Amino acid sequence: MVRGKLVFITGGVRSGKSNFAERYVMNEQAKRNVYVASGIAVDEEMQERINRHRNDRRNYPVEWVTIEQPRHMERIVPQIKEGDAILWDCVTTWLANELYESQMDEVEKTLFAAIDQLLEKVQVLVVVSNEVLDEPVSKYEFTALYQEWIGRLHQKLVAKADHAFEMEYGISHQWK
């Protein structure tokens, strides 16, 4: 099989990036759509958002398989089938989860290794991330370091991606 296509989508909170990503995946007309959810329901609001996303996908004409994987993305590779279309939402949350037990350089290596492994099997991998540099840099040292790191990772993801989009107010801007 030919290497899969990598699509990177970013945007602010409630920008419409997840809905855009779902439509993008469905337009690929893959044999199977896989939603990789990296969120953890730490409060009622997050649980409601997770439930809403699950319910939305149930109403689509194409079947979605959901894999809840808030950490250790490499563990999903055996569950992926040749030619799948994957939506990984939200890589920013996954990165934060991974940082609880690993250093930034280790997490970055894990991220790109997982992406490379997935691209060997899939038709398309759509990676969604929150934009973190659209707000002032934090006065707190670790938070500022995290913001800068995410910004650099976004640049690397865009460089690696076949297509890159930024969402604002439900409108997509294609940068690549």
N, C-alpha and C positions, 0 to 999 in steps of 0.2 A: 504494500500500500504506500502511496505517496504521503509524505509528511502532512499532517493536518495544518489547518490555517489557525493562526493565533489572532484573536481580536481583543483589544483592550478598551474598556469603557470606564470613564470616570465622570464624576460630577458631585455636586454637593448633596446634602441631605434633602430628600424629597424632590430631586431634580428630574426623576423619571428614568433614571439609568437602569433600574432593574426591569421595568416594563419594556424598555427599548431592547435590552439584552434578550429577554424572553422572545420577543418578536423576531429578533435577528436569528436566534437559534431555530425557531420554528420555520423560518424562511429557507433554512438550509435543507429541509426535507430529508433529514437523516432517518435511518431505521429506528433509532431510539434517541430520545432527548433525556439527558441526565442533568439534574439540578443538584449541585454540590453546595450545601448550606453550611456556612462556617459560624453562624451565630449561635450563641448560647443564651437561653432564656434566663437572664439574671433578675428580671423583674416582670411585672404584668404587661407593661408596654411592649417589651421585646417579645414576650410570648404571643401577644396579639398580632404583632407584625409577622412572626413566623407562621402562625395559623392562617393569617390572611394570604400570605404567599402560597402556602400549601393548597388552600381552597381555590385560589385563582387558577393554579395549574390543573386542578381537577376538571375545570370547565373547558379546557382546551380540547380540540378535536384529536390531537396527537397525544399519545401517552407520555407522561413524564415519570421518570424514576427519580426519587429523591434520596440522596445520601447525606446524612447528617455527619459532618466531619469537621468539628471545630479545631482539631489539631491533627498532626501527623498525616498530611495530605498524601504522602507516599503510600499509605494504606488503601487508598481508593483505586490505585492502578490495577490491581487484579480484578476489581469489580467492573472495569470498563471493557466494553466490547469493541471490536474493530468497527470503525465507521460511526461510532456514537457522536452526537453533538452534545457538548458539555457547557453548561453555564455554571461558573464558579462565582458565587455571590456570598460573601464579600471578602475579597482577599485582604483588605485592611483589617477586618476583624480577626481573620486567621493569623495575620502577622502579630497582632497584639496578643492573641492567645499563646502563640509560640514563644513570645519573648518572656513569658513567665518562667520558662525553664531553660532557655537557650540564649546565647549571645547573638547580636545583630548579624555578624558575618556568617554564623552557622545557619541562622534562619534564612538568610538570603541564598545561601548555597542550596538549602533544602527546597526553597521556593522554585528556583530555576531548574533543579534536578527533576522535581515533580512535573513541571511544565514540559520539559524535554521528553520525559517518559510518556506523558499523556499525548503529546503531539505525534508520537510514533504509532499510536493506535486510533486516534479520533479523526473525524472529518473536520471538526472545528472545535476550538476551545475558546470560549468567551469568558474573559476575566473582568470582573467588575470591582471597582475600588472607589472608596470615598476620597474626594479631594480634600486634602488636609492643609494645603498651603493657601487656601482662599480666605484665611483668617490671619490675624496678627500672630507672629511667632510668640510662643508662650514665654513668660518671664521665668518659668520653672525649667531648670537646666535639663532634666531628663525628657520632659515633654517637648522642649525645643529641639533636642537631639533626635527624638522620635519623628518630629515633623520633617526635619531636614532629611532623615534617612528615608522616610516614605517618599519624599520628593525625588530623591535620587533613584529609588526603586521604580517609581513611575517612569522616569526618563529611560531607564534600562528596559522596562516592559514595552514602552512605545518603540524604542529602537528595535526590539526583537519582534514586535507585532507586525502582522501583515496589514492590519487596519487598526486605527485608533480613533476613538470618538470621545468628545466631551459633551455632557448633557447640561443644559441650562433651561429651566422652566419648561421641561418637556420637549425641548428642541435639540436635535443632535447636530453637532458640529464635527465634521470628519476632518481630522488633522493628517491622517495618513491612510 
